[in-house]
Amino acid sequence: MFPIIRTRTNRQLNTAIQELHDRAESERRRRLTAEQRLERALALLEGQDTDLAARLSAVLQGDQP
């Protein structure tokens, strides 16, 4: 009986660990995608010389406009 319980518990633990790993990987990909979008937005705003572009750039960089 104990080997069956141990095997089932190990399987459940392995499944939980795999789900956490998958979730962490998905979150990492989402974060990288968001960072890339911010970089592209900042690059687009960089060439513009308007007050709105300056304020948007400041907000995207976390500065106060």
Secondary structure, DSSP 8 states (H G I E B T S, - for coil): -HHHHHHHHHHHHHHHHHHHHHHHHHHHHHHHHHHHHHHHHHHHHHT--SHHHHHHHHHHTT---
